[in-house]
C-alpha cells in the first residue's frame, strides 16, 4: 500500500487551494482530507517525518532518520473518546526507555467533512503518523502498549502500515 502525506503550511486559503488542486488531480486518492496537528497528543511533532528528535530519557542524545527507520500510520474512524484513548496510548509509548522505540509522531484530526473525501473506506477522523527507530524498535515496544491499544482503541477497520 502506498501512502502520501502532503504538507500545506500557511494561511487557510493556501491550504484550501492545495486540497482543491489535489482533489482535481484525477489520481483517485482513496482518502483525501485536510487535517491539523493535535499538539497535545503529538510527541515532537515538528521532528516528524525527517527531523532529529530529542531522547528525553538520555538528555543530550537524539534520534535521527536512518535507513532503518519505519513509518507507521494508524487510521481511526469516528468513535467515542477516541482522542482520550490515543492520548493515553501515546503517553505509554513515551514512558518506554528503550533505545529503539517510537521517536516522534503527529496525531492529526480532520478539519470537517467538506475537506474530507473517502472512497471505499470509512471517514477517518484521526490519523496517527509515527516514526520508529527500526523494525525491532517498532515491534519490541508494541508488546505492552499493543494490548492496551487493542482493548481501548478498536483498530478494525482501518489500521494500515506504510
C-alpha positions as CSV (number, residue, x, y, z in Angstrom):
1,X,0.0,0.0,0.0
2,X,1.3,3.5,-0.8
3,X,0.5,6.4,1.4
4,X,1.2,10.0,0.7
5,X,1.2,12.8,3.2
6,X,1.2,16.3,1.6
7,X,2.0,19.2,3.8
8,X,0.4,22.6,3.1
9,X,1.6,25.0,5.8
10,X,0.3,28.5,5.7
11,X,-2.9,30.5,5.7
12,X,-6.3,28.7,5.3
13,X,-6.7,29.9,1.7
14,X,-3.3,28.4,0.8
15,X,-4.3,25.1,2.4
16,X,-7.7,25.1,0.7
17,X,-6.1,25.7,-2.6
18,X,-3.7,22.7,-2.1
19,X,-6.7,20.5,-1.2
20,X,-8.7,21.7,-4.3
21,X,-5.7,21.1,-6.6
22,X,-5.2,17.5,-5.2
23,X,-8.9,16.8,-5.4
24,X,-9.0,17.8,-9.1
25,X,-5.8,16.0,-9.8
26,X,-7.7,12.9,-11.1
27,X,-5.4,10.5,-9.3
28,X,-8.3,8.9,-7.4
29,X,-7.0,9.0,-3.9
30,X,-8.8,6.6,-1.6
31,X,-8.6,9.1,1.2
32,X,-8.0,12.8,0.8
33,X,-8.6,15.3,3.6
34,X,-7.3,18.4,5.4
35,X,-6.1,17.6,8.8
36,X,-4.4,19.6,11.5
37,X,-1.8,18.6,14.1
38,X,-3.1,18.0,17.7
39,X,0.0,19.2,19.5
40,X,-1.1,18.0,22.9
41,X,-1.1,14.4,21.7
42,X,1.9,14.5,19.4
43,X,5.5,13.8,20.6
44,X,7.9,16.1,18.9
45,X,5.5,16.8,16.1
46,X,7.8,19.1,14.2
47,X,10.5,16.4,14.1
48,X,8.2,14.2,12.0
49,X,9.0,12.9,9.5
50,X,12.7,13.7,8.9
51,X,14.0,15.8,11.7
52,X,16.1,15.0,14.7
53,X,14.1,14.1,17.9
54,X,15.5,14.6,21.4
55,X,15.7,11.5,23.6
56,X,14.0,12.6,26.8
57,X,15.4,9.7,28.7
58,X,19.0,10.3,27.6
59,X,19.4,14.0,27.8
60,X,21.7,15.4,25.1
61,X,21.1,12.4,22.8
62,X,18.7,12.3,19.9
63,X,17.1,10.1,17.2
64,X,17.7,10.8,13.5
65,X,16.1,9.4,10.4
66,X,18.1,6.5,9.1
67,X,17.7,3.7,6.5
68,X,16.3,1.5,9.3
69,X,13.5,4.0,10.3
70,X,10.0,2.6,10.0
71,X,6.9,4.7,9.4
72,X,3.5,3.5,10.8
73,X,0.2,5.3,10.0
74,X,-2.9,4.4,12.1
75,X,-6.3,5.5,10.6
76,X,-9.2,5.9,13.1
77,X,-12.9,6.2,12.2
78,X,-15.1,8.2,14.5
79,X,-15.7,6.6,17.9
80,X,-16.4,7.7,21.5
81,X,-13.4,9.0,23.4
82,X,-11.0,8.5,20.5
83,X,-8.8,11.4,21.4
84,X,-8.5,10.4,25.0
85,X,-7.7,6.8,24.1
86,X,-5.0,7.8,21.6
87,X,-3.5,10.3,24.1
88,X,-3.3,7.6,26.8
89,X,-1.6,5.0,24.5
90,X,0.9,7.6,23.2
91,X,1.8,8.6,26.8
92,X,2.6,4.9,27.4
93,X,4.8,4.8,24.4
94,X,6.7,7.9,25.7
95,X,7.3,6.2,29.0
96,X,9.4,3.4,27.4
97,X,13.1,3.9,28.0
98,X,14.2,1.7,25.1
99,X,16.8,2.9,22.6
100,X,14.6,1.6,19.8
101,X,11.1,3.0,20.0
102,X,8.6,5.4,18.6
103,X,10.6,8.5,18.2
104,X,8.1,11.1,17.1
105,X,4.6,11.4,15.8
106,X,1.8,13.7,14.6
107,X,-1.7,12.9,15.6
108,X,-3.8,14.8,13.1
109,X,-7.6,15.5,13.2
110,X,-9.7,16.2,10.2
111,X,-10.9,19.8,9.6
112,X,-14.5,18.9,8.7
113,X,-16.4,16.8,6.2
114,X,-16.2,19.5,3.5
115,X,-12.5,18.8,3.4
116,X,-12.6,15.0,3.5
117,X,-13.1,12.6,0.6
118,X,-13.2,8.9,1.5
119,X,-13.7,6.5,-1.4
120,X,-14.5,2.9,-0.4
121,X,-13.2,3.4,3.2
122,X,-14.5,4.9,6.4
123,X,-14.2,8.6,7.0
124,X,-11.0,8.7,9.1
125,X,-11.3,11.5,11.7
126,X,-7.8,10.9,13.2
127,X,-4.6,9.7,11.6
128,X,-1.5,9.0,13.7
129,X,1.7,9.3,11.8
130,X,4.7,7.7,13.7
131,X,8.4,7.2,13.0
132,X,10.0,4.3,14.8
133,X,13.8,3.7,15.2
134,X,13.8,0.4,13.3
135,X,11.7,-2.7,12.7
136,X,12.9,-4.1,16.1
137,X,12.2,-0.7,17.6
138,X,8.7,-0.9,16.1
139,X,7.9,-4.4,17.2
140,X,9.6,-4.6,20.6
141,X,7.8,-1.6,22.3
142,X,4.5,-2.7,21.0
143,X,4.3,-5.7,23.2
144,X,2.8,-3.9,26.2
145,X,1.0,-0.9,24.7
146,X,-0.5,-3.0,21.9
147,X,-2.5,-4.9,24.5
148,X,-3.9,-1.7,25.8
149,X,-4.4,-0.4,22.3
150,X,-6.4,-3.4,21.2
151,X,-8.6,-3.2,24.3
152,X,-9.1,0.6,24.2
153,X,-9.0,1.6,20.6
154,X,-10.7,-0.7,18.1
155,X,-8.3,-0.9,15.2
156,X,-10.6,-2.7,12.8
157,X,-11.4,-1.3,10.3
158,X,-8.5,0.9,9.4
159,X,-5.1,0.2,10.8
160,X,-2.6,0.4,8.0
161,X,1.1,0.3,7.7
162,X,3.1,2.2,5.1
